[in-house]
Amino acid sequence: MDKDPFQEYIKQSEPGKRDKGYAWHTAIGLQAVDGLKTSNYLIQTAIQNIEGEITIEQAQKLLDSYYEENPKAEGEERTEEADKVSVRIAKILSEKAFSFTPNQYISIHKKLFQGIYSHAGKIRDYNITKKEWVLDGATVLYGSATELRETLEYDFTEERNFSYKGLSMDDIVHHLAVFVARLWQIHIFGEGNTRTTAVFFIKYLRTLGFDVTNDIFAKNAWYFRNSLVRANYNDLKRGVHETTYFLELFLKNMMMGEQNPLHNRAMHISGSFYDPEKLDIVREKPDIVRGKPDIGELYFTQKTKAHIQKLEDAFDAEQIFGRTDVETLLGLKSSRSSELLKTLAEEGIIIPVKGHGKGKYIIKNRWGSLS
């Protein structure tokens, strides 16, 4: 995988570049919660802003002009969304102003998605369900459309009246995990809830004194979403209970600098990826558990094997990708990319991912199927 262009900015001591680098890195990384990926043009524009060559407002105008002059190509319908929402997130994260109110939460959604969603900044008036990979296709029970505003205001009032005085860091993390999980579960918008919640939560953490200018959100956006899902789902017949455990691991890494491993497979309700004893056995006998021959034993051409190796190097076991990503990475035409994906899916090397748009996959991890 190409070198992350934002790492040098996040790690350097110059506050201006570090903060802008963090804002852009987080903004771009958050698009992964909906299986979206930004363009190379957006990356270059972001770097210009970080370097001080253009303002964030100029970056936004450049992006708008770019899409006026370059209509969306087939298969890239949501790249424009990812680019435009990214620059808006970067702008909001760069601003100091913030108020802990339901109106601020709704305002962030409007700022992020105006001109993209017709319902930007509007509370939904219908009930929703969403199939989740981490729940084996089941859905979280989201807030009822008839009570969304009241539920939102209740949660804000409860949090505003809560005192953190005398709490240990573990207790603080647990409480914040419960708060953000409940806020997300309301799902007051038709789309864009996770990105809105993440931006609002980062801003709120700053008011509590946490300097969260690291790359945890950028690198683990899908983990963040799945941990919110697991914090709001019960299936007692299968022994599945809602838990903030995974979300707390994420927050401890972000707020306390811990290095807890963040693996999406650990959250899957099948439980087959979470048992430490099972994982130890699997590591010793990977070929038996996989049930598939090693790539080298499959009847692929050398060129196809090279393509597979590049995909495995570029995408880890939790990263979602599609045909456009394959075209960019391997330099293939769309028809050849589609053919390659079909072949790899049939051989079990990649696995289709539900709930992130048509034609999305992840690399099959070494411990068995994630489907």
N, C-alpha and C positions, 0 to 999 in steps of 0.2 A: 504494500500500500504506500502511496505517496506520503511524504512527510507532512505532518499536520502543520499548516501555515500559521496557526495561531499560538502554538506552544511557546515560541520564543517571546511573544508579547506578554503572555500570562505570567511567565516565570521571571521576566526582567523587573528591575526595581523601579523603573520610571513610572510613577503612578498613572499619568495620563494614558500612555500606551497600554499599560497593564489593564486598566479599567475598560478601555475601549475594546481591547482584545478579548477580554472576558465577555463583554456584552455581545459582541459579534459571534464568538465561539458558542455561547449558550443559545443565542437566537437561531443559529443555523442548526445546531444539534437538536433543538427541540422539534424540528420538523419531522424527525424520525418517529414521533409518537403517532403520526398519521401516515407513516410509510412514505414520506415525501423527501425529496433531495433537491438541493439548490443547484443553480448553474455555476459554471466556472466564471462567468461574467460577474455574478454576485460576489464570489470570493475575491476577485481582483478589485472590485469596487470597495469591499470591506477593508482590504489592506490599504487602499488609498486613504480611507478615512482614518484608520489607525495611525498611519504615518503623518497625518496632519495635512495632507495635500488637498483634501476636500472636507467640508462639513458634513454632518449626518443629513442635513436638509438637502445638500447638493447630491449626496449619494442617492437619496430618495428620488430626486428629479431625474438623475441619470438613469435610474432603473425604470422609471415610468416611460422615459423617452425610448429606452432600449426596447421595451415591449410594444410600443407604438410602431416602431420601425421593423420589428421582428415578430410577426404573428407566430402563435404557438404551432409547433409541428405536431403531427400525429404521434400519440404516445407520450407527449410531454404536456398534457393539458394542465397538470397541477404544479409544474415547475414554476410557472409565474406566481402561483399562490405562495409556494415555499419562499421564493425570492422576496416578494413584497411583504409577507408577514415577517420574514427575518429582519429586514431593515427597520420595520416598525417596532419589533421587540427590542432591537439594539438601541433604538431611540428612546424607548420608555425606560430601559434599564440604565441609560446614561443620564436620565433626568433625576433630580433630587426630590422633586415634589411627590408627595404621597399622602393619602388619607385612608385610614382603616375604616372604610364604610362600604356597604353594599353598592352604592352608586359608583364608587371608584372601581370596584370589581367589574361592574357592568360597562363602565366607561372604557376599561382596558380592552374588553372584547370588541367594543365598537371601533376603537382605534386600530386594533389588529386586523379586523376583517371587513371594514367599510369598503364597498366596491367589489368585494370578493364574495361575501355571503349577503343575500337579501335580508337576512335576519340579524345582521351585525348589531349588537347592543340591545337586542330584543329578547325578552324571556319567552321561551317556547310555550305554546298553548296546546300541545299534544304530548302524549306519552311515548316513550322510546324504549327500545331494547337494542343491544349490540352483542353480537357473537364474539366471544373472547377466546383466543388461542389458549391462554393460560388456564381457562375454565373448561377446556375441552368443548368449546362451542356454546357453552351456557352464557347467560347474561347476568349482570348485576341488576338488582332492582333499584332503578333510579327514582328520584323524587317525582311525586305526582304533579301533573301539570296544573292542578287546581290549587296547589299549596306552595308553589315554588318561592314566591316573594316572601311569604310568611316564614318559611323554613330558613331561607337565607338570612333574614333579619334576626331570627332567633339565634342562629349559630354565631352571628357577629356580636350580638349582645352578650352571649355567654362568654365568648373569648375576650371581649372588652372588659368584662367584669372579673376575669380570672387574674389571680395574683401569682406571679412566679417567685415571689420572695421566699427564700429558704429552701427552694427545691435544688436537688442535685442535678447535674447535667443530664444524667440518664432520665430523670423524671421530666425534665424540660423537653428533651427529645421525644419522649413518649407522648407528652401532652400535645406537642406540636404535630406529631404524626396523626393523632386522633383528630385534631382540628382540621388539618388539610385534607384528610381522608373524607371527613364528613362534608366539607365544602365541595370537594370534587363529586361526591356521590349525589348531591342535589342535581347536578348536571342541568343547570338552568337554561343552557343554550342548545340549539339543535346540533351544532357542530362547533369545534374549537374550544371545548371545555378544558382539556388538559393543558393546552398551551396557555390559555388565559389564567388558569389556576397556578401554573408554574411561575409565570411572570408576576402575578399578584403576591405569591408566597415569597419569592425572592425579595421583592420590595418590602414586604412585612418583616422578614428576618433582619433586614438592615435596620429597621426602627428598633429592633430588640438588641442591637449591638453586634450582630454577627456579620463578619466580613466574608461573604461567601464568593469571593472572586477566584474560584478555581474551576476546573473543567469537569466536575462531577456531573452536572446536568447535561453538558454537551456530549459526554461520552456514554451516558447511561439514561438517556431520555426514555427509551422503551422500557427499561427496568423500572423507572419511576412510575410510568403508567401502569405496568403490570402489578407493582406493589400496591397501588391505589385500588386496583381491582380486587386483589386478595384481601385488602383491609375491609372490603364491603361485600363479601360473599360467604354464604353458609350453605352447606348441603350435609345436614347432620346424618342422613342415612349413609353417606359415604365417608363420614368422619371428617368432613372438611369444615373448619371453623374460620370465621373472619379473624384476621390477625394483622397487627401493625408491625410485626417482627421484621419483615423484609423492608418495609418503608423506613423503619428505625435504623437499619443498617445503612441505607442510603443517606439518611440525614446525619448519622454519625460521621460518615466519610466527608460529607460536605461541610458540616459545622464544627467538627472536632478534629478533623485531619486523620481519622482512623483509616485503616486500609482493609476493611472488610471486603471479601470477594462478593461481587454482585453478578450473579448468574440467573438469567431468566428461567433456565431449566429447573432451578431449585424451587421455583414458585408454582410449577405446573401441578394441578390438583391430582394428577395420577400418582404423585408421590414417588415415582420410580427414579427420580433424579435427585431426591433430597436425602435418602437414607445413606449416611456416611459409610456404613458397612457394605452396602451394595456398590457404592462408588469405588471402594477399595478393590472389590472383587472384579469389577468391570475393568479397572485399569490393568489388572494382571492378565485378563483374558479378553481383550478388545474385539478380536475377530469373532469369537463365539457369540458375544452379545450383539454385535452389529448384524450378524446374519447375512452380511454381504461380503464378497471378496474384496481384497485390497484393490485400489485403483489400478495398480500395476498389473493385476491379473485379469482385468476386464479387457474385452476386445475393442479397445479404442486405438485410434491412430496416435502417433507421437504428438501431432499438432493438437488433437483434442485433449490429450493428457496434459499438455502444457497449458491449455486453457483452464483446465480444472485446477491445476496447481496455482495459477494466478488468482482464480476466484477464491480458493481457500486462503491464500495469502492476504487477499484484500478484505474479505468479509469473515468476521469471527462467527461463532455459533449462534449469537443473538442478533446479528445485524441483518435487517431486511433489505432485499435488493430486487430489482426487476429487469426487464429487457433493456431499458435505456441505460442502466448502470453497466450491463454486460457489453452493450455497444461501445460505451465510452472507454471501459477498461480494456477490452480486447481489440477494439478497432474493427468490429464486425458490422455488417449490414443488419438491418432489423430482421429480415427473413432468416438469416443464418443464426442470429442470436436467439430467436424464437425456437428454431430447430434444436439448438444446443440445449436450451433450458428444458425442452420437452424430453430429450434423451436423458439428461442428468436426473430429471424427476422420475423417469421410468426406472432408472437404475438405483434410485434411492440415495443418490449423492446429495441432492437438494430436496427440500420439502416445501410444498405449498403452504402459505400462511393465510389464514382466514382473517377477515376483519380489517385488512389494510389495503383494499383495492384488488382488482383482478390482476393476476400474473405476478404476484409477489412471493418470494421464496426466502428461506434461510438455508445455510449450509448444514447438512445433517451432522449433529455433534457425535463425538466418538462413543457416547454412552447409549445410543439407541434412538429410535424414532421419537420425535417431539409431537407427532400428530395424535 
